[in-house]
């Protein structure tokens, strides 16, 4: 995993603040590969209960993380029990690493 402990702490703290402590956060994509360099931060945030607007939740969380980490490319996929399983969601669940 190519995230510093500081980055991990910021992501966990912001997630707990925005959506609550019961959310599960997984890092997926290129940052899971230690043999690569650079790349954006791809996060899957899984929520235990449905939310009315997953897109808005992702935007709030991304803004909170960016405020603390500075400008970086962060992609957030928010899934709740009603989210249809897409190929990207399936891959993130399969290959993701808990933050």
C-alpha positions as CSV (number, residue, x, y, z in Angstrom):
1,X,0.0,0.0,0.0
2,X,1.4,3.3,-1.0
3,X,-0.2,5.6,1.6
4,X,1.7,7.0,4.5
5,X,0.5,6.5,8.0
6,X,-0.5,10.2,8.1
7,X,-2.6,9.8,4.9
8,X,-4.3,6.7,6.3
9,X,-5.1,8.5,9.6
10,X,-6.6,11.4,7.7
11,X,-8.7,9.2,5.5
12,X,-10.0,7.2,8.5
13,X,-10.7,10.3,10.5
14,X,-12.5,12.1,7.7
15,X,-14.5,9.1,6.9
16,X,-15.6,8.7,10.5
17,X,-16.5,12.4,10.7
18,X,-18.5,12.5,7.4
19,X,-20.3,9.1,7.4
20,X,-19.7,7.6,10.8
21,X,-17.3,5.1,12.4
22,X,-19.1,2.0,11.0
23,X,-18.0,2.7,7.4
24,X,-15.4,0.5,5.9
25,X,-12.7,2.1,3.7
26,X,-10.7,0.2,1.1
27,X,-7.8,1.4,-1.0
28,X,-7.9,0.0,-4.5
29,X,-6.2,0.7,-7.8
30,X,-2.6,1.5,-8.5
31,X,-1.8,2.7,-5.0
32,X,-2.2,-0.9,-3.8
33,X,0.8,-1.9,-5.9
34,X,4.2,-1.1,-4.3
35,X,6.0,-1.7,-7.6
36,X,4.3,1.4,-9.2
37,X,4.8,5.1,-8.6
38,X,2.3,8.0,-8.5
39,X,-1.3,7.5,-9.2
40,X,-4.5,8.8,-7.7
41,X,-5.9,7.6,-4.4
42,X,-8.9,5.3,-5.2
43,X,-11.1,4.6,-2.2
44,X,-14.2,2.4,-1.7
45,X,-16.3,3.5,1.2
46,X,-18.9,0.9,2.2
47,X,-21.7,2.0,4.3
48,X,-23.9,-0.3,6.4
49,X,-27.1,1.6,5.8
50,X,-28.6,3.2,2.7
51,X,-28.0,6.9,2.1
52,X,-30.1,9.2,-0.1
53,X,-27.2,10.5,-2.2
54,X,-24.0,8.5,-2.4
55,X,-22.5,11.0,-4.9
56,X,-22.9,13.9,-2.3
57,X,-21.4,11.8,0.4
58,X,-18.4,11.1,-1.8
59,X,-18.0,14.7,-2.6
60,X,-18.1,15.8,1.0
61,X,-15.7,13.1,2.0
62,X,-13.3,14.0,-0.8
63,X,-13.4,17.7,0.1
64,X,-12.6,16.8,3.8
65,X,-9.7,14.6,2.8
66,X,-8.3,17.2,0.4
67,X,-8.5,20.0,3.0
68,X,-6.2,17.9,5.2
69,X,-3.9,16.3,2.6
70,X,-3.7,19.1,0.1
71,X,-4.6,18.9,-3.5
72,X,-4.4,15.4,-4.8
73,X,-6.4,13.3,-7.2
74,X,-8.8,11.3,-5.0
75,X,-11.5,9.1,-6.4
76,X,-14.2,7.9,-4.0
77,X,-16.7,5.2,-4.7
78,X,-19.5,5.1,-2.1
79,X,-21.5,1.9,-1.8
80,X,-24.4,1.1,0.5
81,X,-26.6,-2.0,0.6
82,X,-28.7,-0.7,-2.3
83,X,-25.8,0.0,-4.6
84,X,-25.8,-2.2,-7.7
85,X,-22.7,-4.2,-8.1
86,X,-20.7,-2.9,-11.1
87,X,-17.4,-4.3,-12.4
88,X,-15.5,-1.5,-10.7
89,X,-17.3,-2.1,-7.3
90,X,-16.7,-5.9,-7.6
91,X,-13.0,-5.3,-8.4
92,X,-12.6,-2.8,-5.5
93,X,-14.2,-5.3,-3.1
94,X,-12.0,-8.2,-4.3
95,X,-8.7,-6.4,-4.5
96,X,-9.1,-3.5,-2.0
97,X,-6.9,-3.2,1.1
98,X,-8.4,-1.8,4.3
99,X,-7.1,1.7,5.1
